[in-house]
Amino acid sequence: TGQSLSSAIDVSSPQSSSGKRVAPGDSVARPPAVRHRVIPIISVNVRAVLPQWHLKLPRVL
């Protein structure tokens, strides 16, 4: 049983590495979408938590 478990681990590790090699395009394409989704959430949180700072922004700009 120990050998079968070790062989299963050896088989799963190359799959994960090959997956990382095959998916660089997907990983590169995903961060921008994630950033676009995270930025609005951060802006909403800033407006809700720090309304005064949000009101000062137009004056500074």
C-alpha positions as CSV (number, residue, x, y, z in Angstrom):
1,T,0.0,0.0,0.0
2,G,2.9,2.4,0.8
3,Q,4.3,1.9,-2.7
4,S,1.0,2.5,-4.4
5,L,0.6,5.7,-2.4
6,S,4.0,6.9,-3.4
7,S,3.4,6.1,-7.0
8,A,0.1,8.0,-6.9
9,I,1.9,11.0,-5.5
10,D,4.6,10.7,-8.2
11,V,1.9,10.6,-10.9
12,S,-0.1,13.5,-9.5
13,S,3.0,15.8,-9.2
14,P,3.9,15.7,-13.0
15,Q,0.2,16.4,-13.8
16,S,0.2,19.5,-11.6
17,S,3.5,20.7,-13.1
18,S,2.3,20.1,-16.7
19,G,-0.9,21.9,-15.8
20,K,1.1,24.9,-14.7
21,R,3.1,24.7,-17.9
22,V,-0.1,24.5,-20.1
23,A,-2.0,27.2,-18.2
24,P,0.4,30.2,-18.3
25,G,-1.8,31.9,-20.9
26,D,-4.8,31.4,-18.7
27,S,-3.0,32.6,-15.6
28,V,-1.8,35.7,-17.4
29,A,-5.3,36.4,-18.7
30,R,-6.9,36.0,-15.4
31,P,-5.1,38.6,-13.2
32,P,-6.5,41.7,-15.1
33,A,-10.1,40.4,-14.7
34,V,-9.4,39.7,-11.0
35,R,-8.0,43.2,-10.6
36,H,-11.0,44.8,-12.3
37,R,-13.2,42.8,-10.0
38,V,-11.2,43.6,-6.8
39,I,-10.7,47.4,-7.5
40,P,-14.5,48.2,-7.4
41,I,-14.9,46.2,-4.2
42,I,-12.0,48.1,-2.6
43,S,-13.4,51.4,-3.7
44,V,-16.8,50.5,-2.3
45,N,-15.2,49.5,1.0
46,V,-13.2,52.7,1.1
47,R,-16.4,54.8,0.5
48,A,-18.2,52.8,3.2
49,V,-15.4,52.8,5.8
50,L,-13.8,56.1,5.1
51,P,-16.5,58.4,3.7
52,Q,-14.5,61.5,4.7
53,W,-11.5,60.4,2.7
54,H,-13.7,59.8,-0.3
55,L,-15.2,63.3,0.1
56,K,-11.6,64.8,0.2
57,L,-10.6,63.0,-3.0
58,P,-12.4,65.4,-5.4
59,R,-10.9,68.4,-3.6
60,V,-7.3,67.0,-3.9
61,L,-7.8,66.1,-7.6
